[in-house]
């Protein structure tokens, strides 16, 4: 697989997932009470189309810019990222929804954690490129990049009660640090510490403990904390192998909360069946493998690490969302990339596709033809 084939595969998978997302938002979003009273641009479908176009425009713009230029702005990007995450807690700027401080309002409401995904992958790629020979050391290979550059923003996201995004981002950072050369036992130790922190946060919150109990037995909590996962299971069961048909799902009519956002995969299972659900998994798998292949084919260290990190920030949220909807993990609020209704997540995830395209387009060319051609052989012998 050449880098050109890799990026074409990425775009094909991305477009198919995006189209499926628009279709499913049209199917599920119209069932939300009050949607028929709004103008088209105010409905979930209208917003999804507009944000998708914004994301594609941003992706095309980023694809035309040499990705090496972003190394000049790493420090200021990281500082802005941390400031925006802190703003989530400031009165008048931070905006709480369902008790979670994930959003800020600066004339436009958005989630800084989505910007943090790209910023932190850029920061780690730049750091491990600059200190490539020290990736195996304790301070410059683990403490500074892991505990400070990556750990501080991650902690802010975790304090925002955005545990789903924090978990997905942590796994992405783990992958990047491991591939960059950080000692495996240090990463294992950090996972142990992270597990202890996560356990303390869960046991310290009655709401989170209730979600854990509901995860053990969704049916027993089908009228409470386990309702979403139980209805999702019923949706998959009703969909069967081929689904009940597009638009014919019934669980979205008030039974399944957030059917157009976090639990949209359950409606895919109901309306498209096992074939549709498996198709989504295949598309995310092919997209991720193509992203990893692009990273391997990238000549310079910065582009290689950056491509790997961007691919991980798409793969891990998708897998965690699917595992939550299928009751393999406790319920956390995490959208399905390219498909769930949303604004910030959709725009910045599509922007990652543009950055991957830039990496493919502007990576230094590797001379792959090690044997001289016949014409070159004739010139050398003349």
N, C-alpha and C positions, 0 to 999 in steps of 0.2 A: 504494500500500500504506500503510494507516494504521498507527499504532503498535499498535493493538489487533490488527489482522491479523498484524503482525510477531510479537508475543508469542505469539499463538495458534499460528503456524507454528513458532516455536521450541519450544513445549511439545509439539506433535504430533511433530516430528522427534526430540526428546529421548526421549519415551516409546517411540517405535518402536525407536530405537537401544538403549534400556535393556532392553526386552523381548527384542530380538534377542540382547543380551548375556547375559541370564539363560538363554535357550534354548541358546546356544552353549557357555556354561560347563557347563550340564547335559550337553551332548553330549561335550565334551572333558575336563572335569574328572573324570568317572567313570572315565576310562581311565588316570588316574595311579595307580600302584601304592599300595596301602594305604588308598585312599579308602573302600572298602567296609567297612573295619574301624572307621571312625570314626563317632561319632554324627552325626546329620544336621546339627546346628549347627556341627560341626567340619569338614564337607566344604567343598569349593570352592563348590558350589552353595548350601549353607546360608549360608556367609559372604557370598556375592554377594547373596543375597536380603536378609540383615540389613543389609548396608552400603547397599544400594539404598534400603531403607526409612528408614535413618538419614539418607541424603542427601536424600530427598524431604521428610522431616520438617524438616530444616534449611532446605531451599529454601523451603518454605511459611512457615516462621518468618521468614526473611529477607525474603520478599516482602511481609510485613505491616509492615515497618519502613521508614520514610522513609530512603532511601539518603543523604540529606544529612547525617544524624547521624554517619556514619562519618568525616566530615572532622574531627570533634573528636578522634578517636583515631588519626589517621594516624601521629603521631610515636611513640607508645607501641607501635603495631602494628609499625612498621618496626624498632624496637629489639628487640622480642620475636622478630621474624622472624630478625634477624641472630644473636641469642643462640642460638636453636634450631638454626640452621645451624652455628654454632660447636660446639654440643653434639655434633654428629655425630662429632667428632674426639676427644671426651673419653672416657678409659677409664671403664668402668662405666656410661656413659650411651649413648655411641655404639655402634651395632651394625653389624658388617660382615657382608654377605652376598655371596658370590661375589667377595670382595676389594674390594667397593665400600662406602664409608661413607656411605650415603644415609639410614640409619634411626637413630632414637633410641628408647630404652626408658625411659619415665617411668611405668611401670605399664601402659602401653599403647604398643605399637610403632607408629610412624607415620613418614612422610617429611615433614620440614619444607619441602622444596622445593615440595610441593603447596600448602601454605599460602602460600609465598612468591609463587606466581603471582598470587593475588588481592591480596596485600598490596602487591606492587610496582606492579600496575596501579592500585590505589587511591592509592598514593604519587605516581605520575606524574600521575594525573588531578588530584589536589589541588595539586601543584606548578604545573602549567601553567594551572590555573584562577587560582591566586593571582598568578602572574607572567605572565599572558596577554600583556601588552604587551611583555614581555622575552623571548618565546620565540625570537626571532631573534638574540639576543645570544650571545656566546661563553660567558660564565660562567653566567648564570642560565638560558640556553636550552639549554646543552649540557653543560658541565663538571659543574656541581653535580647536575642531575638524571640525567645519563647516566653519568658516571664515578664518582659517589659514591652517590647514592640508589639507582640501579639497578645500577651496575657492581660495587659491593662485594658485595652478596648474590649476584649472578650469578657472580662469581669464586669465592665459597665453594662454590656448586653445582658449578662446573667442577672445583674441586679435589677434590670428593667423588667424582670420576670419573663423574658423571652427565651425560655429554656430550649425550645426547639431550634431556633436560629443559633443559639450558643453551642448546642451539641453538634449541629451540622458544621459550623465554622471550626469548632475544635477538632473534629475529625479531618477536615480539610487541611488545617494547619499541621496536624500530626503527620499526614501523608507528605506534605511539602518538606517538613523538617527531616523526616526519615530518608526521603530520596536525596535531600541535599547533603546528607552525611552526618547528621546528629547521631550521637551514640544511642543505640536502641535501649539500653538500660536506663538512660536518663529519661527517655520518652515514656518508658514503662513506669518509672517512678512518678512522672508528672500525671500519668493516667490514674495512678493509685491515689494521688493527692486530689485530683479532680473528682474521682469517685467518692472520696470522703466528703468533700465540699458539697457535692450533689446530694449525698445521703442526708447531710445536716440540713440542707435547704428543704428537702422533701419532708423530713420528719418534723421540721419546725413550722410546717404549714398544714393546717387541717384540710384545706382544699386540695392540696397536692396528695396528701395521704388518702383522701377519699377517691381521687382518680386512680391511685394505685390499687385500692381495694376493688374499684369498679373494673379495672383491667383484668383482675384475677377472675371475675365472674360478671361479665357484662349483662347477662340476663337477669341476675339478681338485682342489679342497679339500673334496669332498663327504663325506669321512670325518673332516674336522677342522673348521677355523674356518669353512668355507663350508657346513657341513652344513645349518644351519637354512634358509638362503636357497635351497639346492639342492632340499631336500625341499619347501619352499614352492612353488617353480616347478613341481615335479612334481604338487603338490596342485592348482594351478590348471589344469594340463594335464589331469589326470584328471577334474576337475569339468566341464570343457567349458562348454557354453552354459547348461545348466539344472541342472548338479550331479548327484551320485550319489544324493542324497536325505538328509534330515536323519537324523543318527545313523549313516549308512552309510559315512562316511569311514574310511579305513584308516591314513592317515599319523599320526593322533593316537595310535595304539597303539605308543608307544615310538620311532617313527621321527622324529617332529618334536618336538624339545625345546621346552618352554614353549608348547605348542599352545593352552593355556587362557589364556595371558597375552599376551606380546609378539607371538606369531605366530598369534593367533586368527583374523586376517583370512585367512590361508592356508586354514584349515579352512572358513571361510565360502565361499571360492572352490571348495573341493572339494565341499562338501555342497550349496551353493546355486548354484554355477556363476557364469558371467558375469552372469547376471541379479541374483543376490544381491549380488555384489561391486559392480556398478554401482549397485544400489539403496542400498548403504551410502554410496557417494560422493555420490549425489544428496541423501541425507538430510543429510550434513554440509555440502554446498554450500548447500542451502536454509536450513539453520540459520544458517550464517555470513552469508549475504546478508540474512536477516531480522534478524540482530543488527546488521549495518551499517545497515540501513534504520531500525532502532530508534534507533541512534546519531544518524543524520541528523535524525530527527524529534524528538529530545530538545532542548528549548529552552535549557537552561543548559549552560554549557561543561563543568562537572564531570561531569554525567551523560552528556554526549556522549562525552567522552574515556574515561570509565570503561566505558561500554557497548562502545565499540570495543575497548578492551583485553581485556575479558572474552571477547568474541567471538573475538579472536585467540588467547587461551590455550586455546580449544577447537579452533580450526581448525588451527593449526600442529602441535600434537602428533599430531592425526589424520592430517594429510598426511604428516608425517615417518614415522609408523609404517607407513602404507600404502606409501610409497616404499621403506622398508627391506625389508618383506616381499616386495615385487615386485622386489627387487634393483636398484632405481634408485639407492639410497644404501648405503654400508657399514653393517654391522650395528651398531645401538646399542640399548640396552635402554630401550624407550619403549612404554608401554601404549597401546592404542587406546581413546580416551575413551568412556565409557558401556558398552563392550562387554567389554574385557579383564577377567579376574578380578583383583580387587584391593580394597583397603580405602580408604587415604588418597586415592588418585587419584579413585576413584569418588565418595566423599563430597564432596570439595571441588569436583569438576567439576560435580556436581549442584547444589551450593551456588551456583555461578556463575549457573545458570538462575534461582535465586531472586533473586539480586541484579539480574539483567536485568529480572525481573518487577517488582521494586521501582522500578527506573528508569522503566519504562513507567507504573506506577501513580502515582508521586508527582512526575513531571516537571511543571513549570509548563505550564499550558494555553496554547497559542498561538491567538489569534483568527484562524481560517482563513476566516471568512465576511466578506470585505472589503466586500461590497455589502449595504446594509441590506435586511432582509426587507420584504415588503409591509406588514406590520403596523407595523414601525418607520417606514416611509415615511409611512404614514397619520398616525401620532402626530406626526411632525415637521411635517407640513403642516397639522395641525389648530390 
